[in-house]
Amino acid sequence: MSCTLITGASTGIGEEFAREFARRKSDMVLVARSESRLQQLSAELSSSGSPEIHICAEDLGDPESPRRIYEYCARRALRVGLIINCAGFGFAGEYVSMPEDELQEMVQVNTAAMAVLMRLFIPDMVAQKKGAIINIASVGGFQGIPLLGLYAATKSFIITLSESLHEELHDKGIKVVVVCPGYIETGFHARARQYPEHSILPVSSPSVVVKAAIKGLYKNKLCVFPTVLDFLLVFLQRFLPRRAVLKSAAFLAPLKYKGDSCPSGNALF
Ligand SMILES: NC(=O)c1ccc[n+]([C@@H]2O[C@H](COP(=O)([O-])OP(=O)(O)OC[C@H]3O[C@@H](n4cnc5c(N)ncnc54)[C@H](OP(=O)(O)O)[C@@H]3O)[C@@H](O)[C@H]2O)c1
């Protein structure tokens, strides 16, 4: 029997995926740094009768971690049929004030880790002639966002790579879908130093993302927007000059800091 590998499974959207796949009786490998939180979740899901849950505590900021995750699965003869790349974080603020180590970590966690993880597991999927990958990007990946630039760039990376792999792996029986949510109520914003409560945009629950992602996967969609508004925010860009798109993103994600006080507005995603 194949299992589902979920990165970023300890909280937020990844945790919601774990709950959903427990309901679907799928064996799982849960990945995040917080081992105790993963164990707590695993105990909860196991008590409600879910199948086997494996905990693989890893820091995806470490370039060696994807290989360790792959070896963890190989040692236990776990056949990974579905990968959900959900781990990620943002940083809101001036690019020049971003700590260099946080910059490196974001590139590693949001982009390199998921890219290497897919590179390691795809050959096994190809050999099985089936497999699926859900990558969590963002509507923020479709344009630059002043004061959220590196995060937006990492999400563009995920969209571009996912689209390429969707087409490249189609004939090999492997589905790749990229999911692009707007604001979701999770701990993401606290870590990114954002204030969603000031946003003019609505905030959805993680379950909206999970339901849309699974539906999109069944329909072999290339790109999934969990809400109509997410779709419109991206679709309407086609009718605007690029500079206007950037200005709109800046307007919808007003992240200007006033001294040390909190941002006057809020981030879009
Ligand atoms: N929330 C939103 O509004 C929103 C919108 C669009 C896209 N997204 C995307 O959705 C994904 C999930 O975010 P979320 O909203 O669910 O936020 P979250 O609740 O903060 O979850 C982030 C997850 O990533 C894991 N993670 C972070 N750094 C890691 C590292 N170095 N190594 C391993 N795991 C790490 C965290 O686990 P540990 O801390 O235990 O390691 C946690 O499980 C992210 O890719 C985010 O960019 C979020």
The ligand as an SDF file (V2000), in Angstrom:
LIG
                    3D

 48 52  0  0  0  0  0  0  0  0999 V2000
   -1.4250   31.0600    5.5870 N   0  0  0  0  0  0  0  0  0  0  0  0
   -1.5470   31.7050    4.4290 C   0  0  0  0  0  0  0  0  0  0  0  0
   -2.1900   32.7620    4.3240 O   0  0  0  0  0  0  0  0  0  0  0  0
   -0.9210   31.1050    3.1960 C   0  0  0  0  0  0  0  0  0  0  0  0
   -1.3160   31.6110    1.9500 C   0  0  0  0  0  0  0  0  0  0  0  0
   -0.7410   31.0900    0.7980 C   0  0  0  0  0  0  0  0  0  0  0  0
    0.1950   30.0760    0.8850 C   0  0  0  0  0  0  0  0  0  0  0  0
    0.5630   29.5990    2.1240 N   0  0  0  0  0  0  0  0  0  0  0  0
    1.5700   28.5380    2.1610 C   0  0  0  0  0  0  0  0  0  0  0  0
    1.0360   27.4290    2.8440 O   0  0  0  0  0  0  0  0  0  0  0  0
    2.1090   26.6410    3.3680 C   0  0  0  0  0  0  0  0  0  0  0  0
    1.7680   26.2410    4.7860 C   0  0  0  0  0  0  0  0  0  0  0  0
    1.7190   27.4000    5.5770 O   0  0  0  0  0  0  0  0  0  0  0  0
    0.6460   27.5820    6.7540 P   0  0  0  0  0  0  0  0  0  0  0  0
   -0.1880   28.7440    6.3890 O   0  0  0  0  0  0  0  0  0  0  0  0
    0.0190   26.2930    7.0910 O   0  0  0  0  0  0  0  0  0  0  0  0
    1.6290   28.0970    7.9000 O   0  0  0  0  0  0  0  0  0  0  0  0
    2.1100   27.4060    9.2710 P   0  0  0  0  0  0  0  0  0  0  0  0
    0.9340   27.0490   10.1050 O   0  0  0  0  0  0  0  0  0  0  0  0
    3.1300   28.3400    9.8080 O   0  0  0  0  0  0  0  0  0  0  0  0
    2.7980   26.0540    8.7890 O   0  0  0  0  0  0  0  0  0  0  0  0
    4.0800   26.0100    8.2500 C   0  0  0  0  0  0  0  0  0  0  0  0
    4.5720   24.5850    8.3200 C   0  0  0  0  0  0  0  0  0  0  0  0
    5.8730   24.5340    7.7270 O   0  0  0  0  0  0  0  0  0  0  0  0
    6.7500   23.8840    8.6290 C   0  0  0  0  0  0  0  0  0  0  0  0
    8.0960   24.4140    8.5020 N   0  0  0  0  0  0  0  0  0  0  0  0
    8.4960   25.7000    8.5460 C   0  0  0  0  0  0  0  0  0  0  0  0
    9.8240   25.7810    8.4810 N   0  0  0  0  0  0  0  0  0  0  0  0
   10.2800   24.5100    8.3870 C   0  0  0  0  0  0  0  0  0  0  0  0
   11.5760   23.9170    8.3140 C   0  0  0  0  0  0  0  0  0  0  0  0
   12.7000   24.6560    8.3380 N   0  0  0  0  0  0  0  0  0  0  0  0
   11.6770   22.5670    8.2360 N   0  0  0  0  0  0  0  0  0  0  0  0
   10.5670   21.7890    8.2440 C   0  0  0  0  0  0  0  0  0  0  0  0
    9.3080   22.2890    8.3140 N   0  0  0  0  0  0  0  0  0  0  0  0
    9.1790   23.6290    8.4010 C   0  0  0  0  0  0  0  0  0  0  0  0
    6.1810   24.2020   10.0250 C   0  0  0  0  0  0  0  0  0  0  0  0
    6.5710   23.2080   10.9600 O   0  0  0  0  0  0  0  0  0  0  0  0
    7.6780   23.4190   12.1110 P   0  0  0  0  0  0  0  0  0  0  0  0
    7.6230   24.8470   12.5380 O   0  0  0  0  0  0  0  0  0  0  0  0
    7.2520   22.4280   13.1470 O   0  0  0  0  0  0  0  0  0  0  0  0
    8.9590   23.0430   11.4790 O   0  0  0  0  0  0  0  0  0  0  0  0
    4.6880   24.0840    9.7520 C   0  0  0  0  0  0  0  0  0  0  0  0
    4.2870   22.7540    9.8320 O   0  0  0  0  0  0  0  0  0  0  0  0
    3.3640   27.5020    3.2380 C   0  0  0  0  0  0  0  0  0  0  0  0
    4.1280   27.0230    2.1490 O   0  0  0  0  0  0  0  0  0  0  0  0
    2.8330   28.8860    2.9340 C   0  0  0  0  0  0  0  0  0  0  0  0
    3.7300   29.6230    2.1440 O   0  0  0  0  0  0  0  0  0  0  0  0
    0.0320   30.0910    3.2700 C   0  0  0  0  0  0  0  0  0  0  0  0
  1  2  1  0
  2  3  2  0
  2  4  1  0
  4  5  1  0
  4 48  2  0
  5  6  2  0
  6  7  1  0
  7  8  2  0
  8  9  1  0
  8 48  1  0
  9 10  1  0
  9 46  1  0
 10 11  1  0
 11 12  1  0
 11 44  1  0
 12 13  1  0
 13 14  1  0
 14 15  2  0
 14 16  1  0
 14 17  1  0
 17 18  1  0
 18 19  2  0
 18 20  1  0
 18 21  1  0
 21 22  1  0
 22 23  1  0
 23 24  1  0
 23 42  1  0
 24 25  1  0
 25 26  1  0
 25 36  1  0
 26 27  1  0
 26 35  1  0
 27 28  2  0
 28 29  1  0
 29 30  1  0
 29 35  2  0
 30 31  1  0
 30 32  2  0
 32 33  1  0
 33 34  2  0
 34 35  1  0
 36 37  1  0
 36 42  1  0
 37 38  1  0
 38 39  2  0
 38 40  1  0
 38 41  1  0
 42 43  1  0
 44 45  1  0
 44 46  1  0
 46 47  1  0
M  CHG  2   8   1  16  -1
M  END
$$$$
